[in-house]
Amino acid sequence: MLFIVFDIEIVFLYPWAVSYDSLGTFALVEMAIFMLTVFVAYAYVWRRGGLTWD
């Protein structure tokens, strides 16, 4: 499940990175908010022990 969450991140990040020049400041702010949300999710999973190898 964790792989799917972070794989979807790449699905949104790649097209944004390709067309970054033509999108403007609004898209930069939107992507920063999106990345912050993903970082919070990553930190949550890490704190809950979801990244440990058993």
N, C-alpha and C positions, 0 to 999 in steps of 0.2 A: 504494500500500500504506500509506503514511504517513497518508493521509486516512482510511482505514478504521480505523486504530488510534485516532486522535483523535476520529473520529465515534462510535466505541463508547464512548469516555469520556463523551460527552454523553448517550448512551443511559442510562448508569448515573447520571450526575450530576443530570439533570432530575427523575426521580421522587424522588430523595433530597431535593432542594431543595424540592419541593412538599410533602412530608410530613415535613419536618424537625422540627416542633414535637412530633409524636407519637412520634418514634423514640427519643429519649433520648440519653444519653451514649455508649452502645456504638456506635450508628450514626455518631456524630461521629468516634469513634476509627477505625472501619472506613473511613470516607470519607477521613480524613487519611492512612491507610496506602495507600489506593488512589491518592489524588492524589500522594503521594510516589513511588509506583511509576511513575505516568504522567510525573511530572517527571523522574525518572531516565531513562526512555525518551526523552523529549524532549531531554535534555542529551546522551545518547548519539548520537542522530541528528544533532544540531547539531555535535558534535565530529567526527563521521565525514563531515561535509560534505553531508548529505542535504537541507539547507535552502537550498543555494545555487542561484541561477538561472544556468543556462548558456546 
